[in-house]
């Protein structure tokens, strides 16, 4: 269930990047446009904790004494990620591999996009999510009007989808699994990040630490074109990236040792 509080914070999106491998994106036919939200207040929360910098605060937050429920809406599965707000839409994703958009003012359903069948938890060597579908928080690029989300699909593969923010139509999709390792033991739990014109996708392992998994970050260009970039945590095993917040990014220098704004190196 998604619950919207009238104290929803307002935060502008971060403005705008790992080794290369290159599964190509595949286009999907667009669906007929669905209703556009009836209101588009200035509130924006397009990524986990508001933006790529993960500040977790808004620039026009109301007093805490003003918090009250505005509306609630049901979903078709468990929701592990954080709902997002952009362009008058509240975006929520579920373990049923579905993405929902609700009108931020009224809670009316603007669109729903079901991306495929999720993976049965009983078919995995360990883990505590059943079914396993969209577990991470998506990311929104308000400038391009694109919602980025990673779905774990039946057949054991993770796919990055780019959805139209207004209609939910699939603009493109591409495989996004770490190279040369089994997707049956890698879990995409951490939030996606959008920064520097790329979408960053972190990976860890399943609950129970089964299999030969390692931490990875995979990055795709915002338009889905070109090679994927990848970074592998330098550990013999485990060292997964599983925290819900995912990768943070800042374009501002923070200290002499800061590496923000520079892509890490990786391997093919």
Beta strands, then each sheet from edge to edge (+ up, - down):
strand 1: 2-5
strand 2: 19-21
strand 3: 69-73
strand 4: 84-86
strand 5: 89-93
strand 6: 98-103
strand 7: 109-114
strand 8: 139-141
strand 9: 146-153
strand 10: 157-164
strand 11: 170-175
strand 12: 186-187
strand 13: 193-195
strand 14: 198-205
strand 15: 216-221
strand 16: 228-232
sheet 1: 1+ 3-
sheet 2: 2+ 16- 15+ 14- 12+
sheet 3: 2+ 16- 15+ 14- 13+
sheet 4: 4+ 5- 6+ 7-
sheet 5: 8+ 9- 10+ 11-
end
